[in-house]
Amino acid sequence: MLIDSALSVVQAGIDYCTMTAKRGDRAEQLRERANRLLAEQVGSGNELKMWKFSGYRGKRSGGVAFGVRHDGCILVLSSSAAATLTVESIPLADNVSRIDLQLTCFDASQQAERAHLAYYSMLEAPRRRGRPPSASLRLNSTGGQTLYCGSRASDKLGRLYDKGIEQKTAPAGAYWRYEVEYKRSQATEIARLAAEAKLDDALIAAFVVDYFGARGLSVPACLERFEQVAEAHRATLQFDGVTDADRTLRWLNQTVAASVKRLVDSGRLAEVIRALGLGGERALALLPNLPTSDEE
């Protein structure tokens, strides 16, 4: 196995989980939990939206989605919601059809072409039983790149992509996400380990590293110095727990702030406040020095 010393694991966990329950008591319990989780997501600053998936209809907010259909219900958890809520939710389900495990690594070499190079490494790797390796590479116009390892029809599918570019939180090559998607019987086994409290960070790292390492790709050392390394990057890691409110603020900062500043600099602060629907007493409470209409 090729260990790349430039890679340091800064995060490990469950990144996605889909679970279902048949009509009856278990479905009702899963529904009650989903309603609590959706309320928590809304309270954290996420929007509540209508959602449908594979015949299920319901609602989603942040990293939580829940729906019902004639034969039962489904709960889908993603990102930070999957990392923190999956283990307690699994016992309420009859089946876990998909679960993704991830490692996020800091790349000291800042290798922006890591996925690209890994793609060619897979093509050049010795073939198993004469079969060509299954791999595809996606290049994004904004600079990111994603390597897909394996077939989408199989029980396991790997992804390697630039997480910093995807989330717009770091320069190209700074943080890489290694993910393995497990389905069907593979998902059932991973879910069993999670329900039995055996799926800790070390085991997640071992599963993910083994998957990519077996395909001839360079991987980070498993959780050596994990806590120290993770702590050093915790302030800059914004990959999970990003709410709709956070995204809106980021959009305001990137697309609106410059225009607002130009208007304020030209002496039109009061008009900006009114245009944003913050007039009257509310605006005065937010900005005590805002001139009243009599002063304009």
C-alpha positions in Angstrom: 0.0 0.0 0.0 1.4 3.4 -1.0 1.4 5.8 2.0 1.7 9.5 1.1 3.3 11.3 4.0 2.0 14.6 2.7 -1.6 13.6 3.6 -2.8 14.0 7.2 -6.3 12.9 8.3 -8.2 15.8 9.8 -11.7 14.3 9.8 -13.3 10.8 9.6 -16.9 9.8 9.8 -20.2 8.9 8.3 -21.1 11.3 5.4 -24.4 9.9 4.2 -27.1 7.4 5.2 -30.4 6.2 3.8 -32.7 4.2 6.0 -36.3 3.0 5.7 -39.0 1.5 7.9 -42.1 -0.4 6.9 -45.5 0.7 8.0 -46.2 0.2 11.6 -44.6 1.1 15.0 -41.1 1.4 13.6 -42.2 3.8 10.9 -44.0 5.9 13.5 -40.9 6.0 15.7 -38.7 7.0 12.7 -41.3 9.7 11.8 -41.2 11.2 15.3 -37.4 11.3 15.3 -37.3 12.8 11.9 -39.7 15.6 12.9 -37.5 16.4 15.8 -34.4 16.5 13.6 -36.1 18.6 11.0 -37.1 21.1 13.7 -33.5 21.2 15.0 -32.2 21.9 11.4 -34.7 24.8 11.0 -33.7 26.2 14.4 -30.0 26.1 13.2 -30.8 28.4 10.3 -31.8 26.0 7.5 -34.8 26.3 5.3 -37.7 23.8 5.4 -38.5 22.6 1.8 -40.7 20.1 0.1 -38.8 16.9 -0.9 -39.5 13.8 -2.9 -37.4 10.7 -3.6 -38.2 7.3 -5.2 -41.9 7.7 -4.6 -41.5 9.1 -1.1 -42.8 12.6 -0.4 -42.0 14.8 2.6 -39.7 17.6 3.7 -36.0 18.3 4.1 -34.0 20.9 5.9 -30.2 21.1 6.1 -28.8 17.5 6.2 -32.1 15.9 7.1 -34.8 14.6 4.7 -37.8 12.6 5.5 -40.6 11.2 3.4 -43.5 8.7 3.4 -45.2 6.5 0.8 -47.8 3.7 0.9 -45.4 1.1 2.3 -43.5 3.1 4.9 -41.1 6.0 5.3 -37.5 7.0 4.6 -34.9 9.1 6.5 -31.9 10.4 4.6 -29.0 12.0 6.6 -26.1 13.8 5.0 -23.0 15.8 5.9 -22.8 16.8 9.6 -26.2 15.4 10.2 -25.1 12.0 9.0 -21.9 12.2 11.1 -23.8 13.0 14.4 -27.3 11.5 14.0 -26.9 8.2 12.1 -25.9 5.9 14.9 -28.9 6.8 17.1 -31.3 6.6 14.1 -30.3 3.2 12.7 -32.0 1.1 15.4 -35.4 2.7 14.4 -35.1 1.5 10.8 -35.9 -1.8 9.2 -33.2 -1.4 6.5 -30.2 0.7 5.7 -29.8 0.8 1.9 -26.8 3.1 1.7 -24.1 4.5 4.0 -21.0 6.5 3.0 -17.8 6.7 5.0 -15.3 9.5 4.5 -11.8 10.7 5.4 -10.9 14.3 4.9 -7.1 14.9 4.5 -4.9 18.0 4.6 -2.4 17.9 1.8 0.9 19.5 2.8 2.1 19.2 -0.8 -1.0 21.2 -2.1 -1.2 18.8 -5.0 -4.1 20.3 -7.0 -3.9 17.4 -9.6 -4.1 14.6 -7.1 -7.4 13.1 -8.4 -6.1 13.5 -12.0 -2.9 11.6 -11.2 -4.8 9.0 -9.3 -6.9 8.3 -12.3 -3.9 7.5 -14.4 -2.4 5.4 -11.6 -5.6 3.3 -11.6 -5.3 2.8 -15.4 -1.7 1.7 -15.1 -2.3 -0.6 -12.1 -2.2 -4.4 -12.7 -5.5 -5.8 -13.8 -7.4 -8.3 -11.6 -8.4 -11.4 -13.5 -7.8 -9.5 -16.7 -10.4 -6.9 -16.1 -9.7 -3.2 -16.8 -10.1 -1.0 -13.7 -13.3 0.9 -13.5 -12.6 4.6 -13.1 -13.8 8.0 -14.4 -12.5 11.5 -13.9 -14.6 14.7 -13.8 -12.9 18.1 -14.1 -14.7 21.2 -13.0 -14.3 24.5 -14.7 -13.8 26.1 -11.3 -10.7 24.0 -10.7 -12.0 21.1 -8.7 -11.7 17.5 -9.8 -13.3 14.2 -8.8 -12.2 10.6 -9.4 -14.8 7.9 -9.3 -13.5 4.4 -8.5 -15.6 1.3 -9.3 -19.0 0.8 -10.9 -22.2 2.6 -9.8 -23.9 -0.7 -10.1 -21.6 -2.4 -7.6 -22.1 -2.5 -3.8 -19.1 -0.2 -3.3 -18.1 3.0 -5.1 -15.2 5.3 -4.2 -14.8 9.0 -4.7 -11.7 11.2 -4.4 -12.3 14.9 -4.7 -11.0 18.4 -3.7 -13.2 19.2 -0.7 -11.9 22.7 -0.3 -12.8 23.7 -3.8 -16.2 22.0 -3.6 -17.1 24.0 -0.5 -15.2 27.1 -1.5 -13.4 27.2 1.8 -9.8 26.4 0.8 -7.4 26.8 -2.2 -7.0 24.0 -4.7 -5.2 20.9 -3.4 -5.4 21.9 0.3 -8.0 19.3 1.4 -9.0 16.0 -0.2 -12.0 13.9 0.6 -11.8 10.1 0.3 -15.3 8.6 0.3 -16.6 5.1 -0.1 -20.3 4.5 -0.8 -21.7 1.2 0.5 -25.0 -0.2 -0.8 -27.2 -3.3 -0.2 -25.5 -6.0 1.8 -22.4 -3.9 2.3 -24.5 -1.1 3.7 -26.2 -3.5 6.0 -22.9 -4.7 7.5 -21.6 -1.2 8.0 -24.9 -0.2 9.7 -24.7 -3.2 12.0 -21.2 -2.1 13.1 -22.5 1.5 13.7 -25.5 0.2 15.7 -23.2 -1.9 17.9 -21.0 1.2 18.5 -18.0 -0.5 16.8 -17.7 2.0 13.9 -15.2 4.5 15.4 -12.9 6.8 13.5 -10.1 4.3 13.4 -12.3 1.6 11.8 -13.8 4.1 9.3 -10.3 5.2 8.3 -9.2 1.5 7.9 -12.2 0.8 5.6 -11.6 3.8 3.4 -7.9 3.5 3.2 -8.2 -0.3 2.4 -10.6 0.5 -0.4 -8.4 3.1 -2.2 -5.1 1.3 -1.3 -6.3 -1.9 -2.9 -6.8 0.0 -6.1 -3.2 1.1 -6.2 -3.8 4.7 -5.0 -1.7 6.6 -2.5 -3.4 7.0 0.8 -2.8 8.8 4.2 -1.6 6.8 7.1 -4.5 5.9 9.3 -5.3 8.0 12.3 -1.8 8.5 13.4 -1.7 11.8 15.4 -5.3 12.3 14.3 -6.4 14.5 17.2 -3.4 16.8 17.1 -3.7 17.2 13.4 -7.4 17.7 13.4 -7.2 20.3 16.2 -4.6 22.3 14.2 -7.1 22.6 11.3 -10.4 22.8 13.2 -10.6 26.6 12.7 -10.4 26.4 9.0 -12.5 23.3 8.5 -16.0 24.4 7.4 -16.9 21.4 5.4 -19.8 20.2 7.6 -22.4 21.9 9.6 -22.8 24.7 7.0 -26.4 25.9 7.1 -28.6 27.6 4.6 -28.2 30.8 6.6 -24.4 30.4 6.3 -24.6 29.9 2.5 -26.9 33.0 2.2 -24.4 35.1 4.2 -21.6 33.8 2.0 -23.6 34.8 -1.1 -24.3 38.2 0.3 -20.6 38.7 1.0 -19.5 37.5 -2.4 -22.2 39.1 -4.6 -24.0 41.9 -2.8 -21.6 43.4 -0.3 -19.6 45.4 -2.9 -22.8 47.0 -4.3 -24.1 47.8 -0.9 -20.7 49.4 0.1 -20.7 51.5 -3.0 -24.2 52.8 -2.2 -23.4 53.5 1.4 -20.2 55.3 0.4 -22.3 57.5 -1.8 -24.4 58.6 1.2 -27.5 56.4 0.5 -27.5 54.2 3.6 -31.1 55.0 4.5 -32.2 54.0 1.0 -30.3 50.7 1.2 -31.9 49.9 4.6 -35.4 50.6 3.2 -34.6 48.5 0.0 -33.7 45.6 2.2 -37.0 45.8 4.1 -35.4 47.0 7.3 -37.0 50.4 7.7 -38.7 52.0 10.7 -38.0 51.0 14.3 -36.3 47.8 13.3 -33.7 49.6 11.3 -33.2 52.2 14.1 -32.7 49.3 16.6 -30.1 47.7 14.3 -28.4 50.9 13.4 -28.8 53.6 16.1 -27.0 56.2 14.0 -29.2 55.8 11.0 -30.8 59.2 10.1 -34.5 59.5 10.4 -36.6 60.7 7.5 -36.7 64.2 9.1 -32.9 64.4 9.0 -32.6 63.4 5.3 
